[in-house]
């Protein structure tokens, strides 16, 4: 089964630039309840980057939240992902097809990020 399209309206917002400020603004528009988690993750990534003298934690932050935004800016895709995750978590049936569709949704979102 493939991801459902968003109909004639397309995504809620354009894909933002892969910067902390642009991602925060996007999350504030499409999933405001997640802003505290993004802020905490950014704080941890910045602290870790300083301690390790590496940009890897900041790159991981950008990647993670860019994929989140790419998924959430398409409400039907986001809803389908949550439905599939619940199905897998419930463990009531063979998760093979659900896992494959989850992978497809995440791969498509990752491709949208351009990262």
C-alpha positions as CSV (number, residue, x, y, z in Angstrom):
1,X,0.0,0.0,0.0
2,X,1.4,3.4,-0.9
3,X,1.2,6.7,1.1
4,X,-2.0,8.6,0.5
5,X,-1.8,11.9,-1.4
6,X,-2.8,15.2,0.2
7,X,-5.5,15.8,-2.3
8,X,-5.7,19.1,-4.3
9,X,-4.2,21.2,-1.5
10,X,-0.7,19.8,-1.3
11,X,1.5,20.3,1.8
12,X,0.5,22.7,4.5
13,X,3.8,24.6,4.2
14,X,6.8,24.6,1.8
15,X,9.8,22.5,2.9
16,X,11.9,24.9,5.0
17,X,15.6,25.4,4.7
18,X,17.6,22.9,6.8
19,X,18.5,25.4,9.6
20,X,17.4,25.3,13.3
21,X,15.5,28.6,13.0
22,X,13.6,27.6,9.8
23,X,12.8,24.1,11.2
24,X,11.6,25.7,14.5
25,X,9.3,28.1,12.6
26,X,8.0,25.2,10.5
27,X,7.3,23.0,13.6
28,X,5.6,26.0,15.3
29,X,3.2,26.2,12.3
30,X,2.4,22.5,11.7
31,X,3.0,20.8,15.1
32,X,3.2,23.5,17.8
33,X,3.0,20.9,20.6
34,X,6.4,19.6,19.4
35,X,8.3,22.9,19.8
36,X,9.5,22.1,23.3
37,X,10.9,18.8,22.2
38,X,12.7,20.5,19.3
39,X,14.1,23.1,21.6
40,X,15.3,20.5,24.1
41,X,16.9,18.5,21.2
42,X,18.6,21.6,19.9
43,X,20.0,22.4,23.3
44,X,21.3,18.8,23.7
45,X,22.8,18.8,20.2
46,X,24.5,22.1,20.8
47,X,25.9,21.1,24.1
48,X,27.1,17.7,22.7
49,X,28.6,19.5,19.7
50,X,30.6,21.8,21.9
51,X,31.7,19.0,24.2
52,X,32.8,16.7,21.4
53,X,34.0,19.6,19.1
54,X,32.0,18.0,16.3
55,X,29.2,19.1,14.1
56,X,27.7,15.6,14.0
57,X,25.2,16.2,16.8
58,X,23.9,19.3,15.0
59,X,23.7,17.5,11.7
60,X,21.7,14.7,13.3
61,X,19.4,17.3,14.8
62,X,18.8,19.0,11.4
63,X,18.2,15.6,9.7
64,X,15.8,14.4,12.4
65,X,13.7,17.5,12.4
66,X,13.8,18.0,8.7
67,X,12.4,14.5,8.2
68,X,9.7,15.2,10.9
69,X,8.7,18.4,9.1
70,X,8.7,16.7,5.7
71,X,6.2,14.1,7.1
72,X,4.1,16.4,9.2
73,X,3.6,19.0,6.4
74,X,1.5,16.4,4.7
75,X,-1.4,15.7,7.2
76,X,-2.6,12.5,5.5
77,X,0.9,11.1,5.3
78,X,1.5,11.9,8.9
79,X,-1.8,10.3,10.0
80,X,-1.0,7.2,8.0
81,X,2.4,7.0,9.6
82,X,0.9,7.2,13.1
83,X,-1.7,4.6,12.1
84,X,1.0,2.2,10.8
85,X,3.2,2.8,13.9
86,X,0.2,1.9,16.2
87,X,-0.4,-1.2,14.2
88,X,3.2,-2.3,14.5
89,X,3.2,-1.4,18.2
90,X,0.0,-3.4,18.9
91,X,1.7,-6.6,17.6
92,X,-1.7,-8.2,16.7
93,X,-0.7,-9.0,13.1
94,X,2.3,-9.6,10.9
95,X,4.0,-6.2,10.7
96,X,5.9,-6.8,7.5
97,X,3.7,-4.7,5.2
98,X,3.3,-1.9,7.7
99,X,7.0,-1.7,8.3
100,X,7.6,-1.6,4.5
101,X,5.1,1.3,4.2
102,X,6.7,3.1,7.2
103,X,10.1,2.8,5.5
104,X,8.5,4.1,2.2
105,X,7.0,7.1,4.0
106,X,10.3,7.9,5.8
107,X,12.4,7.5,2.6
108,X,10.1,9.8,0.7
109,X,10.3,12.4,3.5
110,X,14.0,12.1,3.6
111,X,14.2,12.7,-0.1
112,X,12.1,15.8,0.3
113,X,14.7,17.2,2.8
114,X,17.4,17.2,0.2
115,X,19.9,16.0,2.9
